[in-house]
Amino acid sequence: GQQVMQIPQYQHVQEGEDFTTYCNSSTTLSNIQWYKQRPGGHPVFLIQLVKSGEVKKQKRLTFQFGEAKKNSSLHITATQTTDVGTYFCARSTNSGYALNFGKGTSLLVTP
Amino acid sequence: EAQVTQNPRYLITVTGKKLTVTCSQNMNHEYMSWYRQDPGLGLRQIYYSMNVEVTDKGDVPEGYKVSRKEKRNFPLILESPSPNQTSLYFCASSRTGMNTEAFFGQGTRLTVV
């Protein structure tokens, strides 16, 4: 299936610094979902973006969907140690019945 | 509590010995799927099911089988496991599969020696 590309693969920040991960597609996306996986845990749904240019916020997390619906970003303001984990974006396939995940961005936050 | 339950959580087996990983969800979801997670490769879909008796291949179906006889259960079968199937496996379910959030099980770490 068509994958979405995520960058960076890894990010190490000091607590309090900001963090951004990007998700890019060569084709137009019908939607984009974001998941978080804590170390040793399972992926947990964070949010879904559907509309062009959409911006959604969850406390310190800001999610954006590009105007062309080919890219998305997740920005964390003032990271905390609880933000540690791997963040995945996922796209629906053309049929809508499957999700293709990016390879994820692993975030490490040191106090 | 709404959940997706996988068993076993950990399994070490030998090459060629058939095994089944069970997955059950209590949310009456129509759509269920299996993923494997490998370092550097992210989550890759193995098989999915849109409803009872309806299954389809994902991106990496070779060496795996599935069945969906009941809505709540979606077992993953490895008829003849090989070392390259050593991985972390996740089962997931969602209400319809069409643009809805996926709920993941706790994962099954499989080692084939």
Interface residues (C-beta under 8 A of the other chain):
Chain A: G1 Q9 S30 N31 Q33 Y35 G41 H42 P43 V44 F45 Q48 V50 F88 A90 S92 G96 Y97 A98 L99 N100 F101 G102 K103 G104
Chain B: Y31 S33 Y35 G40 L41 G42 L43 R44 Q45 Y48 M50 D56 G58 D59 F90 A92 G97 M98 N99 E101 A102 F103 F104 G105 Q106 G107
